[in-house]
């Protein structure tokens, strides 16, 4: 299977997975990048996966329906443009002969879901996580709570370390700047930042990341680490408990420049 990040808007990625004949796309906020990729590669659109209801993730659905030869799957607890097949955490969906496990990951929105595929051939697993997990960061809490986001990130952190993390935005460098402020003595951040800066200088995406990489450098996945806790306490955390730490980090990040 071929995995591609299709740039959309100013910093979105619409992920496309294809086998040379058929394709699925994830969170098509606009239709033009998808249509261009399908036409360029001579692909049929076999299905769409949607993680949450925000317009920059669903705005292209209507225009793509005329080309769609399969289902649209989306979160049952959110208002997704009809028609679509509603799914919940614990469900499984199949597209292109691939099985995806649906994972509940509320926090950014109330009903946000992610899709996880574990290949049988030894290839690295795939995670389409929308706006829940970013490389070096996490989504803003528009509808959910810090406790929900902590639980959601913990679920994702438990996935195999070599899982490819396909986030929906190119936020990596700004997230890493914040991560340095939170955990300045994390040596892994230096090398990863240099790597990502080189990719962006070449016009390449910094994604996908991996779960193992995020465990090492993402402060929102490191709320039990002493230096992260100390930084959070210095920025208003009510306690060194992991939920309080995440809440303080998220508020700090919201206003970080």
Secondary structure, DSSP 8 states (H G I E B T S, - for coil): -EEEEEEETTTEEEEEEE-SSEEEEE--SSSHHHHHHHHHHT-EEEEEE-----HHHHTTHHHHTTTB-S-EEEETTS---SS-EEE-TT-EEEETTEEEEEEE--SSSTT-EEEEE--SSS---EEEEETTEETTEE---SSS-HHHHHHHHHHHHTS-TT-EEEESB--HHHHHHHHHHH-TT-HHHHHHHHHHHHHHHTT-----EEHHHHHHH-GGG-TTSHHHHHHHHHTT-SSSSHHHHHHHHHHHHHT--
